[in-house]
Amino acid sequence: TSERQRLAFQQTNQPYKLFGTLGRATELAETILRQKGVVLDSLLEDRLVAEASADPKQRELVQELTLAKQRMTQLVIETPSDPSEVSRQQREKEKEKLSAKIEQLESNLARSTAGLGRGRRALAVSVDQIKSALPKQAVLVELVRYSHYLGRSKEEPRYGAVVIAADRAPQWVPVGNAADVEKNVQVYQRSVRGITDETTLSAVLRALHDQIWAPIEKTLPADCKTIIVSPDGELSFVSFATLLAPHSRFVCEKYSVRYVASGRDLLRDKKSTAGLVKTLRIFANADFAGGAGTQAADRNAVALRSVETRDLQDLSLPSLPGTEKESVELEARAKQSGWQPEVILGANATEGELRKSDSPRILHLATHGFFLPERQLARPADTRAASAIPQGRLLNPMQRSGLALTGAQRTFQSWMKGEVPPTENDGVVTAEEVGGLKLSGTWLVALSACETGSGEAKAGE
């Protein structure tokens, strides 16, 4: 009893520890369904609802919040023109004020949309609701990274899975030590990028299958044909469909594999597609320099995908003429199949044009993507000046990742000068902004880029 009380006391900070350690599948399923990804859901829903509102005051709040976050981003990543201590203190004070302002604005938005947010609705989600929403012959696999209590104040990070099927109680599947799993995931990520050889790739696909998928598969109903995976932690970077079962069969040869951020996604209102025109919107070969300035062709310049190891001031966005050829082929194939393609190229491939998208059946984006590191992103070349600048942090990954469209290079250059272009069409489409796009009736979004599936994975989000 005392051990259970100790676990219960710690449950507020680590919500999966108690039920994961005890193997309580039903309680853990409900906890995961209500808490996994709830912060992201709440922020995006508040923003989406407010932007769509007919109330101009709400729209003003959203715009004010956007500008405040943009200024905070700039303060973190720009190289100050004045490296003095006085200037540094002024910047720190501005950051503190902006942080408080952002918190207050988000709080105001949450109150004005009370009862409408997905994050708030999540608190009442039940396992029975998920069971009713499951397609026929399908199961939901909710993966979770949690701290497993070993006794005597000792614990270790582990992975586990809750398997939810329509006609039975949830099943708990222990997967194993997180360090062992994540070691294989690292090899997997290197292998799928061609850094290792074919033998290593095959070996790690088999290892991950035996480590993760094999114990889960033992609990599946005999008639199961579809697996809906909600990953967590580093498992977010694994394609379960490609795991190798015995006799060299991929998992996708036996099951249809789908993915959700949380099982709650099964409860979203689905927009009817009956009678809709099969539309395809293609964005390609954006003019990153925005028709002004110089398109970086410096041999020392790096592509945006390398930003995790280089400072923003070294960053460039090389043009992508090959994506225009890609768009021509896609347009031709779409017409042959009875689709209505719309190709947006060059200077027209703007953030504003992307925002106009209203649930095209397919949205194809051929451009640079980025994931900025959490550390300070730019420092002066002068080491004495650099020492006067604190190591800043841009914590929200939704503001550190995104896509580049027309004008993005100019925006990055402006940030380095301490300038902020109008945010609604600056060419830098953050993941947070993507969450506000109208894609409820969209069947497929294709991100055509190098080095995708990178970034960070936060357990529980």
FENTALIN-V595281 format. One record per residue. RES is the residue in one letter. PSI is psi in radians with two decimals (NA if undefined). D_LAST is the distance of its C-alpha to the last C-alpha in Angstrom with 1 decimal. Layout:
# FENTALIN-V595281
RES_PSI_D_LAST / RES_PSI_D_LAST
This chain:
# FENTALIN-V595281
T_-0.73_31.2 / S_-0.64_30.7 / E_-0.71_27.9 / R_-0.65_26.1 / Q_-0.69_26.6 / R_-0.76_25.2 / L_-0.75_22.0 / A_-0.63_21.8 / F_-0.64_22.2 / Q_-0.09_19.2 / Q_-0.49_17.0 / T_-0.61_16.1 / N_-0.44_14.2 / Q_1.44_13.0 / P_-0.32_12.8 / Y_-0.19_13.0 / K_-0.89_15.9 / L_-0.97_18.8 / F_-0.54_18.5 / G_-0.75_17.4 / T_-0.69_20.4 / L_-0.18_22.7 / G_0.56_21.6 / R_1.58_21.5 / A_-0.79_20.0 / T_-0.83_20.6 / E_-0.69_19.1 / L_-0.69_16.0 / A_-0.79_15.6 / E_-0.70_15.9 / T_-0.78_13.4 / I_-0.81_10.7 / L_-0.51_11.8 / R_-0.40_11.8 / Q_-0.47_8.7 / K_2.12_5.9 / G_0.27_4.2 / V_-0.52_7.4 / V_-0.83_7.4 / L_-0.82_7.1 / D_-0.79_9.5 / S_-0.80_11.7 / L_-0.81_12.3 / L_-0.67_13.1 / E_-0.75_15.2 / D_-0.78_17.1 / R_-0.78_17.9 / L_-0.81_18.9 / V_-0.74_21.1 / A_-0.68_22.7 / E_-0.57_23.6 / A_-0.12_25.1 / S_2.62_27.0 / A_-0.12_30.8 / D_1.97_30.8 / P_-0.47_31.6 / K_-0.68_30.4 / Q_-0.71_26.8 / R_-0.64_27.1 / E_-0.68_28.5 / L_-0.77_25.6 / V_-0.78_23.2 / Q_-0.72_25.5 / E_-0.69_25.9 / L_-0.75_22.2 / T_-0.80_22.0 / L_-0.68_25.0 / A_-0.73_23.7 / K_-0.64_20.5 / Q_-0.75_22.7 / R_-0.66_25.1 / M_-0.74_22.5 / T_-0.78_21.4 / Q_-0.75_25.1 / L_-0.56_25.9 / V_-0.68_23.4 / I_-0.23_24.5 / E_2.79_28.2 / T_1.96_31.2 / P_2.42_33.2 / S_-0.43_36.8 / D_1.84_37.9 / P_0.18_36.7 / S_2.83_38.7 / E_-0.65_37.5 / V_-0.80_38.3 / S_-0.71_36.2 / R_-0.77_33.3 / Q_-0.68_33.5 / Q_-0.71_33.7 / R_-0.70_30.5 / E_-0.67_28.7 / K_-0.70_30.1 / E_-0.67_29.0 / K_-0.77_25.4 / E_-0.76_25.5 / K_-0.74_27.0 / L_-0.71_24.6 / S_-0.78_21.6 / A_-0.68_23.3 / K_-0.77_24.2 / I_-0.76_20.7 / E_-0.72_19.5 / Q_-0.73_22.6 / L_-0.76_22.3 / E_-0.66_18.8 / S_-0.72_20.2 / N_-0.73_23.2 / L_-0.72_21.3 / A_-0.70_19.4 / R_-0.65_22.9 / S_-0.27_24.6 / T_0.49_22.3 / A_2.32_22.1 / G_-0.13_21.7 / L_-0.34_20.5 / G_2.44_16.8 / R_-0.67_14.5 / G_-0.69_12.2 / R_-0.63_15.5 / R_-0.47_16.7 / A_-0.49_13.7 / L_-0.26_15.3 / A_0.10_18.3 / V_2.44_17.0 / S_2.77_19.1 / V_-0.67_19.4 / D_-0.64_22.8 / Q_-0.75_21.3 / I_-0.73_19.2 / K_-0.75_22.3 / S_-0.48_24.4 / A_-0.18_22.2 / L_2.37_22.2 / P_2.88_24.7 / K_2.47_27.7 / Q_0.59_27.6 / A_2.65_23.8 / V_2.69_21.2 / L_2.24_17.5 / V_1.84_15.9 / E_1.81_12.6 / L_2.60_11.8 / V_2.42_10.3 / R_2.18_10.7 / Y_2.92_12.6 / S_2.02_15.6 / H_2.16_18.7 / Y_2.19_21.6 / L_-0.10_24.8 / G_2.71_27.1 / R_0.76_29.0 / S_0.35_26.0 / K_2.56_24.7 / E_2.88_21.4 / E_2.56_19.7 / P_2.35_16.2 / R_2.87_16.3 / Y_2.60_14.8 / G_3.04_15.7 / A_2.45_15.6 / V_2.13_16.6 / V_2.08_19.0 / I_2.09_19.8 / A_2.80_23.1 / A_-0.53_25.2 / D_0.36_28.2 / R_3.01_27.1 / A_2.67_25.0 / P_2.57_21.6 / Q_2.37_22.0 / W_2.26_20.3 / V_1.87_20.4 / P_2.32_20.2 / V_-0.77_19.3 / G_-3.09_20.2 / N_2.26_19.8 / A_-0.63_16.7 / A_-0.71_19.0 / D_-0.75_21.3 / V_-0.82_18.7 / E_-0.45_17.2 / K_-0.75_20.8 / N_-0.60_21.4 / V_-0.68_18.4 / Q_-0.75_19.8 / V_-0.71_23.2 / Y_-0.83_21.8 / Q_-0.69_20.3 / R_-0.66_23.7 / S_-0.76_25.6 / V_-0.24_24.3 / R_0.14_25.1 / G_0.23_28.6 / I_-0.50_28.6 / T_-3.04_29.9 / D_3.06_32.6 / E_-0.62_32.6 / T_-0.73_33.4 / T_-0.72_30.3 / L_-0.85_28.1 / S_-0.72_29.7 / A_-0.73_29.5 / V_-0.53_25.7 / L_-0.64_25.1 / R_-0.71_27.3 / A_-0.78_25.7 / L_-0.61_22.2 / H_-0.86_23.8 / D_-0.58_25.6 / Q_-0.76_22.8 / I_-0.92_20.0 / W_-0.71_21.6 / A_-0.85_25.0 / P_-0.55_24.0 / I_-0.76_21.8 / E_-0.54_24.7 / K_-0.40_27.1 / T_-0.05_25.5 / L_2.56_25.6 / P_2.65_28.4 / A_-0.54_31.4 / D_0.19_31.2 / C_2.27_27.6 / K_-0.35_27.4 / T_2.29_23.9 / I_2.15_20.6 / I_1.93_17.4 / V_2.25_14.5 / S_1.70_10.9 / P_3.01_9.8 / D_2.67_7.6 / G_-2.46_8.2 / E_-0.29_11.4 / L_-0.17_12.3 / S_-0.33_10.4 / F_0.11_13.7 / V_2.30_16.1 / S_1.82_18.2 / F_-0.51_19.1 / A_-0.45_22.1 / T_-0.03_23.7 / L_2.49_23.8 / L_2.02_27.5 / A_3.02_29.0 / P_2.73_32.6 / H_0.40_35.3 / S_0.71_33.1 / R_2.32_31.4 / F_2.65_28.0 / V_-0.61_25.6 / C_-0.19_25.8 / E_-0.33_29.6 / K_-0.56_29.1 / Y_2.66_26.0 / S_2.18_24.5 / V_2.18_20.8 / R_2.89_18.3 / Y_2.51_14.5 / V_2.72_12.1 / A_-0.63_8.4 / S_2.70_9.2 / G_-0.36_12.8 / R_-0.42_13.1 / D_-0.44_13.8 / L_-0.29_17.0 / L_-0.02_18.2 / R_2.56_18.1 / D_2.24_21.7 / K_2.26_23.1 / K_2.23_25.6 / S_2.36_28.8 / T_0.10_29.9 / A_2.24_33.5 / G_-0.01_36.1 / L_2.53_33.7 / V_2.42_35.0 / K_1.60_33.3 / T_2.56_32.2 / L_2.07_30.8 / R_2.24_29.8 / I_2.15_29.9 / F_2.21_29.1 / A_2.74_30.8 / N_0.88_32.6 / A_2.64_31.5 / D_1.53_33.8 / F_-0.54_31.4 / A_-0.19_34.3 / G_0.41_34.7 / G_0.08_38.5 / A_2.88_39.2 / G_-2.85_39.0 / T_2.32_39.0 / Q_2.08_36.8 / A_2.18_35.9 / A_0.25_38.0 / D_2.32_38.4 / R_-0.31_38.5 / N_-0.07_36.4 / A_2.69_33.6 / V_2.63_30.3 / A_2.73_28.1 / L_-0.49_24.9 / R_-0.26_22.9 / S_0.20_24.3 / V_-0.39_22.9 / E_-0.29_20.9 / T_0.05_24.3 / R_2.72_26.4 / D_2.72_26.8 / L_-0.57_26.5 / Q_-0.31_30.2 / D_0.03_30.9 / L_2.45_28.7 / S_2.80_30.4 / L_1.59_29.7 / P_2.56_32.4 / S_2.74_33.7 / L_1.18_32.8 / P_-0.48_36.0 / G_-0.48_35.1 / T_-0.44_32.5 / E_-0.69_35.4 / K_-0.69_37.2 / E_-0.73_34.2 / S_-0.61_34.1 / V_-0.76_37.8 / E_-0.74_37.4 / L_-0.74_34.5 / E_-0.77_36.7 / A_-0.77_39.6 / R_-0.65_37.8 / A_-0.77_36.2 / K_-0.70_39.7 / Q_-0.50_41.2 / S_0.16_38.6 / G_0.30_39.4 / W_2.85_36.3 / Q_1.68_36.6 / P_2.59_35.1 / E_2.07_34.6 / V_2.20_34.4 / I_2.02_33.4 / L_2.83_34.5 / G_-2.27_35.2 / A_-0.36_35.6 / N_-0.25_34.5 / A_1.21_31.0 / T_2.88_29.6 / E_-0.68_26.4 / G_-0.68_28.6 / E_-0.65_29.7 / L_-0.67_26.1 / R_-0.42_25.4 / K_-0.24_28.5 / S_2.26_27.0 / D_1.44_27.1 / S_0.95_25.5 / P_2.60_27.6 / R_-0.66_27.5 / I_2.33_26.5 / L_2.12_25.2 / H_2.08_25.9 / L_1.89_24.9 / A_1.71_26.8 / T_-3.07_26.1 / H_2.49_24.4 / G_2.88_20.7 / F_2.66_19.4 / F_1.87_16.7 / L_2.48_18.0 / P_2.84_17.7 / E_-0.41_16.5 / R_3.00_20.2 / Q_2.39_23.0 / L_-0.21_23.9 / A_2.38_27.6 / R_2.57_30.5 / P_2.69_34.2 / A_-0.57_36.5 / D_2.00_38.7 / T_-0.54_37.4 / R_-0.72_39.1 / A_-0.68_37.2 / A_-0.63_33.9 / S_-0.34_34.4 / A_-0.13_34.7 / I_2.17_31.2 / P_2.73_28.3 / Q_1.81_25.3 / G_2.87_22.9 / R_2.34_19.1 / L_1.67_17.0 / L_-0.61_13.6 / N_1.94_11.6 / P_-0.36_10.7 / M_-0.33_11.3 / Q_-0.17_14.7 / R_-0.11_15.3 / S_2.68_15.0 / G_-2.83_17.3 / L_2.66_20.6 / A_2.24_24.2 / L_-2.94_26.9 / T_2.26_30.4 / G_-0.07_31.0 / A_-0.70_27.9 / Q_-0.73_30.2 / R_-0.63_32.2 / T_-0.78_29.1 / F_-0.70_28.1 / Q_-0.66_31.7 / S_-0.74_31.9 / W_-0.70_29.0 / M_-0.45_30.9 / K_-0.03_33.9 / G_0.30_32.2 / E_2.65_32.4 / V_1.86_29.9 / P_2.85_30.8 / P_2.23_30.1 / T_-0.37_26.4 / E_-0.27_26.8 / N_0.80_28.3 / D_0.00_27.8 / G_-0.16_26.6 / V_1.80_23.2 / V_1.74_20.7 / T_2.84_17.2 / A_-0.58_14.0 / E_-0.70_14.0 / E_-0.60_17.5 / V_-0.61_16.8 / G_-0.27_14.8 / G_0.02_18.1 / L_2.68_20.3 / K_1.63_22.3 / L_0.37_21.3 / S_-0.48_21.3 / G_0.20_24.3 / T_2.33_23.4 / W_-0.67_23.6 / L_2.35_22.7 / V_2.16_21.3 / A_2.20_22.6 / L_1.81_21.5 / S_1.73_24.7 / A_2.92_24.1 / C_2.74_24.4 / E_0.77_21.7 / T_3.01_18.9 / G_0.58_15.7 / S_-3.05_15.4 / G_-2.60_13.3 / E_2.67_10.5 / A_2.04_7.7 / K_2.08_5.4 / A_2.30_5.6 / G_-0.24_3.8 / E_NA_0.0
